[in-house]
């Protein structure tokens, strides 16, 4: 196209009307979006939830772009364009609206995940992964739309992507299984970051991180153990922080058959009460109690029920309780028997 032809197009009366009308429409859209978001902003600021704030913030740009696209289409059709150009503009408008909707949906999904991460810290580790997936989806769809607009058939591309996706899925089935297992753990929350858990193989520790492939558990000796999410999701898990952190601390004790069981109960509860008030981790207002349960070979056995703030506190509370109970039993003359075997021998003349 030579310069003279370009000048003729620019100074064409229809083009001039289109440009002037579209510039006015852009200015009107800018003012309209600014006024509308300001008006709605005052309304949503009065609500307690953050969801409406996120929707308003993320909808500002897509709304403005959608108005620009619609205005471009309406003005183009009003001015009157050749049929081929009108069909291309119509197709461009449809693809642009679809792309804007997908972009808005992806942005809202990411922001809702970030909002969930405020109350569920374990979700925070997955935000970068979700962000990358959302970007790939948005730009991938945008590229396919551009190819379709330029007349390039996307059917072979989609078929190739389907075959490639199947091959990648088969090659990375363990990785994908761990990824979806991680999603299950984050959504259903059988374990959370910071929980003290025990897996069926006897592994115990604090959940440090829930990633997209594995979960990291820190044991009490301060070792870090990495558990694949697929293994964790299939295991029987004891979560000592659910439904509450407070748990019962059970101590097994046995006393002599010659003991006054009423006195044993009173003394034991007094010691438990004193230990819970003195030791860090004990529930100070909890009233200890005991339950006799077995006539054993050498003793009457019972369980002392104490209560601690969380699972690891039971080690110190139990330690201090056994020391205090042993001392008090000596003072009160209560015997803690040890196994005795009696051997009778018949003397022969």
Secondary structure, DSSP 8 states (H G I E B T S, - for coil): --HHHHHHHHT-HHHHHHHHHHHHHHHHHHHHHHHHHHHHHHHHTTSS-SHHHHHHHHHHHHHHHHHHHHHHHHHHHHH---HHHHHHHHHHHHHHHHHHHHHHHHHHHHHHHHHHHHH-HHHHTTHHHHHHHHHHHHHHHHHHHHHHHTT---HHHHHHHHHHHHHHHHHTHHHHHHHHHHHHHHHH-SS-TT-EEEETTS-EEEEEEE-SSEEEEE-TTS-EEEEEHHHHHHS-EEETTSS-S-EEEEEEEEE-TTS-HHHHHHHHHHHHHHHHHHSTTB-TT---EEEEEEE-SSSEEEEEEEEESSTTHHHHHHHHHHHHHHHHHHHHT----------------
